Amino acid sequence: MTFVRRNVWELGDDWAEEILWYARGVAAMKARGLNEPTGWRFYAGMHGFNAARWQELGYLFATDTPPTQADFSTFWRQCQHGSWYFLPWHRGYVLALEANIRAEVVALGGPEDWALPYWNYFKPGQDALPPAFGSPDWPDGVGDNPLYVEQRYGPDGDGNVFVPTDQVNLDALNDPDFTGVTGGGSTGFGGVDTGFSHNGSLHGGIETQPHDWVHGLVGGQSVQPPETVGAMADPRTAGLDPIFWLHHANIDRLWASWNLDTTHLDPSQQPWLLGPASTGERAFCAPMPDGTTFTYTPEEMMNLPDLGYEYDDLTPAVAPPPPPGPAGPVVDDGEEGVAVPETEVELVGSNDKAVPVAGRESRTQVRLDSSARQKVGDRIDAADSGEEGVAAPDRVFLNLENVRGRSDATAFSVYLGLGDDEDPAEHPERLAGSIAPFGVSEASDFDDEHAGAGLNFVLEVTGIVNELHREGRLAADDLSVRVVPRRPPGGKSELSIGRISIVRQGR
């Protein structure tokens, strides 16, 4: 049997059968104790856990029996972020949760072919939270709807939950490479080469947008004291929210959509295919309803038909912008069956101090190295000449380094090359990208594995830089950068960017 995941907004009505059975399955899993491997909170703990945050949101009690140490070490705090394992780990995680919900559905007399819906917030008219998740009542008007979460505050902190589609994008679908590079160049569609990475610092393209943005803005942060951060906005609590799973089904769908292009290839290196367990680190695994453990590798997550499910539609819904240019030559890295892009990453410039993300706007200047700037300009001119055989211009990236803060629900947009008197709202062509630093509070903790270094984000600005050069505005010694919060961060957020830099990536 092939299970078909369908668009939650196109199932017929607000409480269509797929949604109603999902709610019943969630309720059954929620009825189990914290220490029961097929319980709702146990599954959420696999994604992340922090006792103080769970207590704050009402999900951890003094009477709870915690998981055994063996279960905690095997299953909990396992999610992969800032890693090339981000997509395959989450695919297996969602697959296992879906199997557990389906077992509950069947036990309650429901359909044996039940499948998890997905939320395609990019489709016109479907950016709002699906109604069944926003009501405290079941469809008969009686309370205790298991899909409802009180701590969802939305983009403006007022409880109106939606995805601001003017600030999310599908740019990552145009990245030709699954695996990116470190050092400031493209992080690739799927992320950079890492080992087991529960809270990695460098987010890949599809993770940065739309994944992080939807998490941060759906969860949000209350405008009312004590400015509580919603469950979805924090990796340590996100799995507690039933909408989490529909969001991740959509991210999984976008991976399948990226794979439709036959030039888009998943990694073929053994450490990725076989996962971190092949190098002595933790295995990816999840408890199943029959009491067994589902242990999986990225290689086993590559093909949907092999996994027994499909999506009703792989169309992204919004066309991503055209790619910046041809991918260029590739070289063999010496490992059989592996071709990697030939890349040269060079710093073009950086600012000289940390940038607080506060108030309505923050400004800084990136000082440009004249030699590197000249290379960028020369390659743009050569490409514009139309001469046959000339290489594409460099890809250029804006790096936001060591982003630190205390609130995962903040969000901001970054503009490049605006004049002092130009209003960012009137110049969308200068928008480098929008960031919701999902996981920033944990990454800013000095007890974290990265010693409080924060998160790093890479935004492609090739198109902006090309136009600035053609307008003669790249000849200056520096470029302006504006950081515009979606709404002024609360005083407790303490959000800052350690350094902003520009790099060129040639091929």
Secondary structure, DSSP 8 states (H G I E B T S, - for coil): --EEE-BGGGSSSTT-HHHHHHHHHHHHHHTS-TT-TTSHHHHHHHH---HHHHHHTT---TT-----HHHHHHHSS----SSTTHHHHHHHHHHHHHHHHHHHHHHTT--TT----B--TTSTT--B--HHHH-SS-TTS-S--TT--S----TTSSS--B--TTS---GGGG-SBSB--SSSS--TTTB---SS-TT-SB--HHIIIIIIHHHHHHH-B-SSTTT-B-GGGSTTTGGGSTHHHHHHHHHHHHHHHHTTSTT-B----HHHHH-GGGGTS--EEEE-TTS-EEEE-GGGGS-HHHHTEEES----SS-----SS----EEE-SSTT-EEE--EEEEEEE-SS-EE--TT-EEEEEEE-HHHHHHHHHHHHHHHTT-TT-----EEEEEEEEEE-S-TT--EEEEES--TT--GGG-GGGEEEEE--TTHHHHT-TTSTTTT--EEEEEE-HHHHHHHHHTT-SSSSEEEEEEEESS---TT---EEEEEEEEEEE-
